[in-house]
Amino acid sequence: MLRDRYPDIPTLLAAIRTRPGMFLGHQTIRGLHLLLSGIHFAEDFHGVPEADRIGGFDAAGFELWVESRHNPRRLSLNSFGLAAQLAGSEVAGFDLWFGWYDAFMGGSSG
């Protein structure tokens, strides 16, 4: 079961980063976005209580953080789309997104 092996989003993201092909097929920012969105959708669809959801990552706070630091033109993109746009490719966007994630989780000003 996903929850047994990956008890929170940071643990899952660490595994995805190490072996993106196993989780996403290929190292792409779009694949990462779809996987994380799918988990969130499944939790909503099945009515999983907030206390039982896979947590450990303030996704809404992260989106605001990325927007305030890396989206001065206020493009209508979330962090995944912005990473792909700024990096110029799916693979580079994947790496850029994880760089932002590291800075956010480390409390860096980015």
Residue pairs with C-beta under 8 A, 6 or more apart in sequence:
2 12
2 39
2 54
3 54
6 12
6 15
6 54
7 54
7 56
8 54
8 55
8 56
8 57
9 36
9 54
9 55
9 56
9 57
9 59
10 56
10 57
10 105
11 56
12 54
13 57
13 98
13 101
15 23
16 23
16 24
16 32
16 35
17 98
20 26
20 27
20 28
20 31
20 32
20 94
21 27
23 31
23 35
24 31
24 32
24 35
25 31
26 90
27 90
27 91
27 94
28 90
28 91
28 93
28 94
29 80
29 83
29 84
29 87
29 90
29 93
29 94
29 96
29 97
30 80
30 84
30 90
31 90
32 80
32 94
32 97
33 78
33 80
33 81
36 59
39 54
40 59
42 48
43 53
43 54
57 105
61 104
62 79
62 100
62 101
62 104
63 78
63 79
65 100
65 104
65 110
66 79
66 82
66 100
66 104
67 74
67 79
67 82
69 100
69 109
69 110
70 82
70 86
70 100
70 110
71 77
71 82
75 81
75 82
75 85
77 85
79 97
79 100
80 93
80 97
83 93
83 94
83 96
83 97
83 100
84 90
84 93
85 93
86 93
86 96
87 93
87 95
87 96
100 110
102 108
103 109
103 110
104 110
